[in-house]
Amino acid sequence: MQVKEQIKILLIERKMKLRELAEKLTELTRRKYTENSLSQRLGRGSITYNEVLAISSILDYKIQFIDISNNF
């Protein structure tokens, strides 16, 4: 699943619109985001890891790395 689909699912779960996420992301990062620019970045897959971390924080989620080297 692409990051765009994952974030859309999380937005639905939080009952939040992409526009609202863009506004909160702008407040948090002090960088201007619009609904359109965020949608384009998600669509192109050009969103940065730091932006994903900020989005997860806004949506009250955390990113976790799980060691799968010993799982079969």
C-alpha positions as CSV (number, residue, x, y, z in Angstrom):
1,M,0.0,0.0,0.0
2,Q,1.3,3.4,-0.9
3,V,1.7,6.2,1.6
4,K,-1.2,8.2,-0.1
5,E,-3.6,5.4,0.6
6,Q,-2.4,4.8,4.1
7,I,-2.7,8.5,5.0
8,K,-6.2,8.7,3.5
9,I,-7.3,5.7,5.6
10,L,-5.9,7.4,8.8
11,L,-7.7,10.7,7.8
12,I,-11.0,8.8,7.5
13,E,-10.4,7.2,10.9
14,R,-9.8,10.6,12.5
15,K,-12.7,12.2,10.6
16,M,-10.3,14.8,9.2
17,K,-10.1,16.3,5.7
18,L,-6.9,16.7,3.8
19,R,-7.4,20.5,3.9
20,E,-7.4,20.4,7.7
21,L,-4.3,18.2,7.7
22,A,-2.5,20.7,5.4
23,E,-3.4,23.5,7.8
24,K,-2.1,21.7,10.8
25,L,1.0,20.6,9.0
26,T,1.6,24.3,8.1
27,E,1.2,25.3,11.8
28,L,3.5,22.5,13.0
29,T,6.3,22.9,10.4
30,R,6.0,26.6,9.6
31,R,6.1,25.6,5.9
32,K,3.1,26.4,3.7
33,Y,1.0,23.4,2.8
34,T,-2.3,23.6,0.9
35,E,-4.8,20.8,0.3
36,N,-3.6,20.8,-3.4
37,S,0.1,20.8,-2.7
38,L,-0.2,18.0,-0.1
39,S,-2.4,15.9,-2.4
40,Q,0.2,16.3,-5.3
41,R,3.1,15.4,-3.0
42,L,1.2,12.3,-1.8
43,G,0.2,11.4,-5.3
44,R,3.8,11.6,-6.6
45,G,5.2,9.9,-3.6
46,S,7.6,12.8,-3.0
47,I,6.6,13.3,0.6
48,T,9.6,13.2,3.0
49,Y,10.1,11.1,6.0
50,N,10.0,14.2,8.2
51,E,6.6,15.1,6.7
52,V,5.3,11.6,7.4
53,L,6.5,11.9,11.0
54,A,4.8,15.3,11.3
55,I,1.5,13.9,9.8
56,S,1.6,10.9,12.1
57,S,2.1,13.2,15.1
58,I,-0.9,15.3,14.0
59,L,-3.0,12.2,13.6
60,D,-1.9,10.8,17.0
61,Y,0.0,7.8,15.5
62,K,3.6,6.8,15.8
63,I,5.9,5.2,13.2
64,Q,7.5,1.9,14.4
65,F,10.2,-0.2,12.8
66,I,9.7,-3.9,13.4
67,D,12.5,-6.4,13.0
68,I,11.3,-9.0,10.6
69,S,14.6,-10.7,10.0
70,N,13.7,-13.7,12.2
71,N,10.0,-13.9,11.3
72,F,9.0,-16.5,8.7
